[in-house]
Amino acid sequence: MVIERALEKLRQGAALKPAGSSASAPASAKPSSAPAAVLAVPLPAFPVASCSHAVAVAHRVLLPDTRGGTNERVAAAYRMVRTRLLHRSRNHGLKSIAITSAGPGEGKSITTLNLAISLARDPTINVFVLDLDMRSPSMCRYLGVQPPVELLGYFTGSRAASEVFFSVGPKNLALAGSVSSTDAASELLGSGRLEALLSYVSSLCPNAIVLLDLPPVLVTDEALLVAPRVDATLLVVAEGRTRRDSLARAVSLLAEFKCIGVVLNRATEALEDNAYYYYK
């Protein structure tokens, strides 16, 4: 099958380096892992933005305090993604993870949001989310929220990094996004301000996980521009939507970067459909 062949090529072309001495690290760190995580530096009191539950549920966002309509199988699938991502992150020191897809409409932004929310359900983990699909930002739209300060303002130089993050409830989850779009996304992402933003996040919480929602890899060059600036990439594939040739091309383009896996998203039409995670 083409998907299996493409994933095998991804494994061969971007296999993670052996962990070396890290094999003994998990054993020694395990007994003290819970206390160390609890003592993590708390996030600043970012402005709280009210999101629309109706809009979020309509877009299949699994908000922490949403009960009606939440499908346990989908939530369980994201918990599986979360657990395996955390395992790989801790073993290989991965803190910034860019999420992309081959083409539009394959669920990368919803996957980014739901993965971030799933991660933030663990109060010992600090999570930051950046909507870097600046030509077509969707994170705020899917949440039904108006960001207090748009992330685009930071990249154009009119706002500081400390101003762009906001909260939607969980104290350990911070988001930054825009409702305005720009055609200068490549130039803005290559200006050095992304590195400065990631440094700011690291200064707030050195152990935070940062998820970056990127444009589709076959639509613009932003994903390829950001990939070498982050620790790893994650590819979202929509079964029944992602074209076989598009997947092969996307895998080929990402092969030179560290790609930690593929989310095979089956929730293309109905929430009751499952989504599962393929991990390298």
LUMMI-132311 format. One record per residue (C-alpha): z, y, x negated; residue number from 0; chain; residue in one letter. Coordinates in Angstrom, 1 decimal. Each point is the difference from the previous one (the first is absolute). Layout:
+--------+--------+--------+-----+---+---+
|     pz |     py |     px |   k | c | r |
+--------+--------+--------+-----+---+---+
|      Z |      Y |      X | NUM | A | A |
...
+--------+--------+--------+-----+---+---+
This chain:
+--------+--------+--------+-----+---+---+
|     pz |     py |     px |   k | c | r |
+--------+--------+--------+-----+---+---+
|    0.0 |    0.0 |    0.0 |   0 | A | M |
|   -0.8 |    3.5 |   -1.3 |   1 | A | V |
|    3.5 |    1.3 |    0.5 |   2 | A | I |
|    1.5 |   -2.8 |   -2.1 |   3 | A | E |
|   -2.6 |    0.5 |   -2.7 |   4 | A | R |
|    0.6 |    3.7 |   -0.1 |   5 | A | A |
|    3.8 |   -0.5 |   -0.2 |   6 | A | L |
|   -0.5 |   -2.5 |   -2.8 |   7 | A | E |
|   -2.1 |    2.6 |   -1.9 |   8 | A | K |
|    2.8 |    2.5 |    0.6 |   9 | A | L |
|    2.6 |   -2.4 |   -1.4 |  10 | A | R |
|   -2.1 |   -0.7 |   -3.1 |  11 | A | Q |
|   -1.0 |    3.6 |   -0.7 |  12 | A | G |
|    3.4 |    1.7 |    0.5 |  13 | A | A |
|    2.6 |   -2.6 |   -0.6 |  14 | A | A |
|    3.4 |    1.5 |   -0.8 |  15 | A | L |
|    1.2 |   -0.3 |   -3.5 |  16 | A | K |
|    2.7 |   -2.6 |   -0.7 |  17 | A | P |
|    3.5 |    1.3 |    0.4 |  18 | A | A |
|    1.0 |   -1.0 |   -3.5 |  19 | A | G |
|    3.8 |    0.3 |   -0.2 |  20 | A | S |
|    0.2 |    0.9 |    3.6 |  21 | A | S |
|    0.5 |   -3.6 |    1.0 |  22 | A | A |
|    3.6 |    0.2 |   -1.0 |  23 | A | S |
|    0.5 |    3.5 |    1.5 |  24 | A | A |
|    0.1 |   -1.0 |    3.7 |  25 | A | P |
|    2.7 |   -2.6 |   -0.8 |  26 | A | A |
|    2.2 |    2.5 |   -1.8 |  27 | A | S |
|   -0.7 |    2.8 |    2.5 |  28 | A | A |
|    0.5 |   -2.1 |    3.1 |  29 | A | K |
|    3.8 |    0.1 |    0.2 |  30 | A | P |
|    0.1 |    3.8 |   -0.4 |  31 | A | S |
|   -3.2 |    0.9 |    1.9 |  32 | A | S |
|    1.8 |    0.9 |    3.3 |  33 | A | A |
|    2.6 |    2.4 |   -1.5 |  34 | A | P |
|   -2.7 |    1.6 |   -2.2 |  35 | A | A |
|   -2.2 |    0.6 |    3.0 |  36 | A | A |
|    2.8 |    1.4 |    2.2 |  37 | A | V |
|    0.8 |    2.5 |   -2.7 |  38 | A | L |
|   -3.6 |    1.4 |   -0.1 |  39 | A | A |
|   -0.2 |    3.8 |    0.2 |  40 | A | V |
|   -0.3 |    1.0 |    3.6 |  41 | A | P |
|   -3.1 |    2.0 |    1.1 |  42 | A | L |
|    0.3 |    3.7 |    0.7 |  43 | A | P |
|    0.4 |    1.1 |    3.6 |  44 | A | A |
|   -3.7 |    0.4 |    0.7 |  45 | A | F |
|   -1.0 |    1.8 |    3.3 |  46 | A | P |
|   -0.1 |   -2.4 |    2.9 |  47 | A | V |
|   -3.3 |    0.0 |    2.0 |  48 | A | A |
|    0.0 |   -1.5 |    3.5 |  49 | A | S |
|   -2.7 |   -2.5 |    0.5 |  50 | A | C |
|   -1.4 |   -1.1 |    3.3 |  51 | A | S |
|    1.1 |   -3.6 |    0.8 |  52 | A | H |
|   -2.9 |   -0.3 |    2.6 |  53 | A | A |
|   -2.5 |    1.0 |   -2.6 |  54 | A | V |
|    1.5 |   -2.2 |   -2.7 |  55 | A | A |
|    0.1 |   -3.1 |    2.2 |  56 | A | V |
|   -3.5 |    0.7 |    1.2 |  57 | A | A |
|   -1.1 |   -0.2 |   -3.7 |  58 | A | H |
|    2.1 |   -3.1 |   -0.7 |  59 | A | R |
|    2.5 |    1.7 |   -2.2 |  60 | A | V |
|    3.3 |   -2.0 |    0.0 |  61 | A | L |
|    2.5 |    2.8 |    0.1 |  62 | A | L |
|    3.5 |   -1.0 |   -1.0 |  63 | A | P |
|    1.6 |    1.0 |    3.4 |  64 | A | D |
|   -2.9 |   -1.2 |    2.2 |  65 | A | T |
|    0.8 |   -3.1 |    2.1 |  66 | A | R |
|   -2.4 |   -0.2 |    2.8 |  67 | A | G |
|   -3.4 |   -1.3 |   -1.0 |  68 | A | G |
|    1.0 |   -1.0 |   -3.5 |  69 | A | T |
|   -1.4 |   -3.4 |   -0.8 |  70 | A | N |
|    2.4 |   -2.1 |   -2.1 |  71 | A | E |
|   -2.8 |   -2.0 |   -1.6 |  72 | A | R |
|   -1.6 |    3.1 |   -1.4 |  73 | A | V |
|    3.4 |    1.3 |   -1.1 |  74 | A | A |
|    0.6 |   -3.3 |   -1.7 |  75 | A | A |
|   -3.3 |    0.1 |   -1.7 |  76 | A | A |
|    0.8 |    3.5 |   -1.5 |  77 | A | Y |
|    3.4 |   -1.4 |   -1.1 |  78 | A | R |
|   -1.9 |   -2.7 |   -1.9 |  79 | A | M |
|   -2.2 |    2.7 |   -1.6 |  80 | A | V |
|    3.1 |    2.0 |   -0.9 |  81 | A | R |
|    1.9 |   -2.9 |   -1.5 |  82 | A | T |
|   -2.9 |   -1.1 |   -2.2 |  83 | A | R |
|   -0.8 |    3.6 |   -1.0 |  84 | A | L |
|    3.6 |    0.6 |   -1.0 |  85 | A | L |
|    0.0 |   -3.2 |   -2.0 |  86 | A | H |
|   -3.1 |    1.0 |   -2.0 |  87 | A | R |
|    1.2 |    3.6 |   -0.3 |  88 | A | S |
|    3.3 |   -1.0 |   -1.5 |  89 | A | R |
|   -1.4 |   -2.6 |   -2.3 |  90 | A | N |
|   -2.7 |    2.3 |   -1.4 |  91 | A | H |
|    1.5 |    3.5 |    0.4 |  92 | A | G |
|   -2.5 |    1.1 |    2.7 |  93 | A | L |
|    1.1 |    3.2 |    1.7 |  94 | A | K |
|   -3.2 |    1.8 |    1.1 |  95 | A | S |
|   -2.4 |   -2.1 |    2.1 |  96 | A | I |
|   -3.3 |    1.3 |    1.4 |  97 | A | A |
|   -1.3 |   -1.6 |    3.2 |  98 | A | I |
|   -3.7 |    0.1 |    0.7 |  99 | A | T |
|   -2.7 |   -2.0 |    1.8 | 100 | A | S |
|   -3.7 |   -0.6 |   -0.3 | 101 | A | A |
|   -1.1 |    2.1 |    2.9 | 102 | A | G |
|    1.5 |    2.1 |    2.8 | 103 | A | P |
|    1.8 |   -1.4 |    3.0 | 104 | A | G |
|    1.4 |   -3.0 |   -1.8 | 105 | A | E |
|    3.7 |    0.9 |    0.5 | 106 | A | G |
|    1.1 |    1.3 |   -3.3 | 107 | A | K |
|    1.8 |    3.0 |    1.3 | 108 | A | S |
|    1.9 |   -2.0 |    2.7 | 109 | A | I |
|    0.8 |   -2.6 |   -2.6 | 110 | A | T |
|    1.3 |    2.7 |   -2.3 | 111 | A | T |
|    2.3 |    1.5 |    2.7 | 112 | A | L |
|    1.2 |   -3.4 |    1.3 | 113 | A | N |
|    0.7 |   -1.3 |   -3.6 | 114 | A | L |
|    1.9 |    3.2 |   -0.8 | 115 | A | A |
|    2.1 |   -0.3 |    3.2 | 116 | A | I |
|    0.7 |   -3.6 |   -0.7 | 117 | A | S |
|    1.1 |    0.8 |   -3.6 | 118 | A | L |
|    2.2 |    2.8 |    1.3 | 119 | A | A |
|    1.8 |   -2.4 |    2.3 | 120 | A | R |
|    1.9 |   -1.0 |   -3.1 | 121 | A | D |
|    2.3 |    3.0 |   -0.5 | 122 | A | P |
|    0.3 |   -0.7 |   -3.7 | 123 | A | T |
|   -3.7 |    0.7 |   -0.6 | 124 | A | I |
|   -1.4 |    3.6 |   -0.2 | 125 | A | N |
|   -3.6 |    0.3 |    1.2 | 126 | A | V |
|   -2.5 |    2.8 |   -0.3 | 127 | A | F |
|   -3.4 |    0.1 |    1.8 | 128 | A | V |
|   -2.9 |    2.2 |   -1.0 | 129 | A | L |
|   -3.0 |    0.4 |    2.2 | 130 | A | D |
|   -2.7 |    0.6 |   -2.6 | 131 | A | L |
|   -2.9 |   -0.6 |    2.3 | 132 | A | D |
|   -0.5 |    3.7 |    0.0 | 133 | A | M |
|   -3.5 |    0.0 |    1.4 | 134 | A | R |
|    1.2 |   -1.8 |    3.1 | 135 | A | S |
|    3.8 |    0.0 |    0.1 | 136 | A | P |
|    1.4 |   -2.2 |    2.7 | 137 | A | S |
|    3.7 |   -0.8 |   -0.7 | 138 | A | M |
|    1.4 |    3.0 |    1.9 | 139 | A | C |
|   -2.5 |   -0.6 |    2.8 | 140 | A | R |
|    1.1 |   -3.6 |    0.4 | 141 | A | Y |
|    3.7 |    1.1 |    0.1 | 142 | A | L |
|   -0.8 |    2.9 |    2.4 | 143 | A | G |
|    1.8 |    2.4 |   -2.4 | 144 | A | V |
|   -0.6 |    3.4 |   -1.3 | 145 | A | Q |
|    1.1 |    0.2 |   -3.7 | 146 | A | P |
|    2.2 |    2.9 |   -0.7 | 147 | A | P |
|   -2.1 |    0.7 |   -3.1 | 148 | A | V |
|   -3.4 |   -1.6 |   -0.6 | 149 | A | E |
|   -0.5 |   -2.1 |   -3.1 | 150 | A | L |
|   -3.4 |    1.8 |   -0.4 | 151 | A | L |
|    1.9 |    3.2 |   -0.7 | 152 | A | G |
|    1.6 |   -1.6 |   -3.0 | 153 | A | Y |
|   -3.3 |   -1.1 |   -1.5 | 154 | A | F |
|   -1.6 |    3.4 |    0.5 | 155 | A | T |
|    2.9 |    1.6 |   -1.8 | 156 | A | G |
|    1.6 |    1.9 |    2.9 | 157 | A | S |
|    3.0 |   -2.3 |    0.4 | 158 | A | R |
|    2.5 |   -1.6 |   -2.3 | 159 | A | A |
|    0.6 |   -3.8 |   -0.2 | 160 | A | A |
|    3.5 |    0.5 |    1.4 | 161 | A | S |
|   -1.4 |    1.5 |    3.2 | 162 | A | E |
|   -2.5 |   -2.7 |    1.1 | 163 | A | V |
|    2.2 |   -3.0 |    0.9 | 164 | A | F |
|    1.5 |   -0.5 |    3.4 | 165 | A | F |
|    2.0 |   -2.7 |    1.8 | 166 | A | S |
|   -0.7 |   -1.8 |    3.3 | 167 | A | V |
|    3.5 |   -1.4 |    0.3 | 168 | A | G |
|    1.0 |   -2.5 |   -2.7 | 169 | A | P |
|    1.8 |    1.8 |   -2.8 | 170 | A | K |
|   -1.6 |   -2.2 |   -2.7 | 171 | A | N |
|   -3.6 |    0.7 |    1.2 | 172 | A | L |
|   -1.9 |    3.2 |   -0.9 | 173 | A | A |
|   -3.6 |    0.8 |    0.9 | 174 | A | L |
|   -2.5 |    2.6 |   -1.0 | 175 | A | A |
|   -3.3 |    0.5 |    1.8 | 176 | A | G |
|   -2.4 |    2.4 |    1.6 | 177 | A | S |
|   -1.8 |    0.6 |    3.2 | 178 | A | V |
|   -2.6 |    2.3 |   -1.7 | 179 | A | S |
|   -2.8 |   -1.6 |   -2.0 | 180 | A | S |
|   -1.9 |    1.1 |   -3.1 | 181 | A | T |
|   -3.3 |   -0.9 |   -1.6 | 182 | A | D |
|    1.5 |    0.8 |   -3.5 | 183 | A | A |
|    2.2 |   -3.1 |    0.0 | 184 | A | A |
|   -1.4 |   -1.4 |   -3.3 | 185 | A | S |
|    0.5 |    3.3 |   -1.8 | 186 | A | E |
|    3.5 |    0.4 |    1.3 | 187 | A | L |
|    1.1 |   -3.5 |   -0.9 | 188 | A | L |
|   -1.4 |    0.4 |   -3.5 | 189 | A | G |
|    1.7 |    3.3 |   -0.6 | 190 | A | S |
|    3.2 |   -1.4 |   -1.4 | 191 | A | G |
|    2.1 |    0.8 |    3.1 | 192 | A | R |
|    0.2 |   -3.6 |    1.1 | 193 | A | L |
|    1.6 |   -1.0 |   -3.3 | 194 | A | E |
|    2.4 |    3.0 |    0.4 | 195 | A | A |
|    0.9 |   -1.2 |    3.6 | 196 | A | L |
|    0.7 |   -3.5 |   -1.2 | 197 | A | L |
|    2.2 |    1.4 |   -2.8 | 198 | A | S |
|    1.9 |    2.0 |    2.6 | 199 | A | Y |
|    0.6 |   -3.1 |    2.1 | 200 | A | V |
|    1.2 |   -1.8 |   -3.1 | 201 | A | S |
|    2.4 |    2.8 |   -0.9 | 202 | A | S |
|    1.5 |   -0.3 |    3.5 | 203 | A | L |
|    0.3 |   -3.8 |    0.0 | 204 | A | C |
|   -1.2 |   -1.9 |   -3.1 | 205 | A | P |
|   -0.1 |   -3.3 |    1.9 | 206 | A | N |
|   -1.8 |    1.2 |    3.1 | 207 | A | A |
|   -3.0 |   -1.8 |    1.3 | 208 | A | I |
|   -3.0 |    2.3 |    0.6 | 209 | A | V |
|   -2.8 |   -1.1 |    2.3 | 210 | A | L |
|   -3.2 |    2.0 |   -0.2 | 211 | A | L |
|   -2.5 |   -0.3 |    2.9 | 212 | A | D |
|   -3.5 |    0.5 |   -1.6 | 213 | A | L |
|   -3.5 |    0.3 |    1.5 | 214 | A | P |
|   -2.1 |   -3.1 |    0.2 | 215 | A | P |
|   -1.3 |   -1.0 |   -3.4 | 216 | A | V |
|   -3.6 |   -0.1 |    1.1 | 217 | A | L |
|   -0.1 |    3.4 |    1.8 | 218 | A | V |
|    1.2 |    2.4 |   -2.7 | 219 | A | T |
|    1.1 |   -0.1 |   -3.6 | 220 | A | D |
|    3.6 |    1.0 |    0.6 | 221 | A | E |
|    1.3 |   -3.6 |    0.0 | 222 | A | A |
|   -1.5 |   -0.6 |   -3.4 | 223 | A | L |
|    1.3 |    3.4 |   -1.2 | 224 | A | L |
|    3.6 |   -0.8 |    1.0 | 225 | A | V |
|    0.0 |   -3.7 |   -1.0 | 226 | A | A |
|    0.6 |    0.6 |   -3.7 | 227 | A | P |
|    2.8 |    2.5 |    0.8 | 228 | A | R |
|    2.1 |   -2.5 |    1.9 | 229 | A | V |
|    1.7 |   -3.3 |   -0.9 | 230 | A | D |
|   -2.0 |   -2.2 |    2.3 | 231 | A | A |
|   -2.4 |   -0.1 |    3.0 | 232 | A | T |
|    0.0 |   -2.0 |    3.2 | 233 | A | L |
|   -3.1 |   -0.7 |    2.0 | 234 | A | L |
|   -0.1 |   -0.3 |    3.8 | 235 | A | V |
|   -2.6 |   -2.2 |    1.6 | 236 | A | V |
|   -0.6 |   -0.2 |    3.7 | 237 | A | A |
|   -1.2 |   -3.4 |    1.2 | 238 | A | E |
|   -3.0 |    0.4 |    2.3 | 239 | A | G |
|   -0.7 |    3.5 |   -1.2 | 240 | A | R |
|   -0.2 |    0.1 |   -3.8 | 241 | A | T |
|   -3.5 |   -1.0 |   -1.0 | 242 | A | R |
|   -0.3 |   -2.7 |   -2.6 | 243 | A | R |
|   -2.2 |    2.0 |   -2.3 | 244 | A | D |
|    2.3 |    3.0 |    0.3 | 245 | A | S |
|    3.0 |   -2.1 |   -0.9 | 246 | A | L |
|   -1.8 |   -1.4 |   -3.1 | 247 | A | A |
|   -0.9 |    3.5 |   -1.1 | 248 | A | R |
|    3.5 |    1.3 |    0.5 | 249 | A | A |
|    1.5 |   -2.9 |   -1.9 | 250 | A | V |
|   -2.5 |    0.7 |   -2.8 | 251 | A | S |
|    0.9 |    3.6 |   -0.2 | 252 | A | L |
|    3.7 |   -0.6 |    0.0 | 253 | A | L |
|   -0.1 |   -2.9 |   -2.5 | 254 | A | A |
|    0.6 |    2.2 |   -3.0 | 255 | A | E |
|    3.3 |    1.2 |    1.4 | 256 | A | F |
|    3.2 |   -1.8 |    0.7 | 257 | A | K |
|   -0.3 |   -1.3 |    3.6 | 258 | A | C |
|    3.0 |   -1.8 |    1.2 | 259 | A | I |
|   -1.5 |   -1.6 |    3.2 | 260 | A | G |
|   -1.9 |    0.3 |    3.2 | 261 | A | V |
|    1.4 |    0.5 |    3.5 | 262 | A | V |
|   -2.2 |   -1.9 |    2.5 | 263 | A | L |
|    0.4 |    2.0 |    3.2 | 264 | A | N |
|   -0.8 |   -1.8 |    3.2 | 265 | A | R |
|    1.5 |    2.5 |    2.3 | 266 | A | A |
|   -3.3 |    1.7 |    0.7 | 267 | A | T |
|    0.1 |    0.0 |    3.8 | 268 | A | E |
|    3.4 |   -1.0 |    1.4 | 269 | A | A |
|    3.5 |    0.3 |   -1.3 | 270 | A | L |
|    0.7 |   -3.6 |    0.9 | 271 | A | E |
|   -2.4 |   -1.1 |   -2.6 | 272 | A | D |
|    1.7 |   -0.9 |   -3.3 | 273 | A | N |
|   -0.6 |    1.5 |   -3.4 | 274 | A | A |
|    0.7 |   -1.9 |   -3.1 | 275 | A | Y |
|    0.2 |    0.7 |   -3.7 | 276 | A | Y |
|   -1.9 |   -1.5 |   -2.8 | 277 | A | Y |
|    1.8 |    0.5 |   -3.3 | 278 | A | Y |
|   -1.4 |   -0.6 |   -3.5 | 279 | A | K |
+--------+--------+--------+-----+---+---+
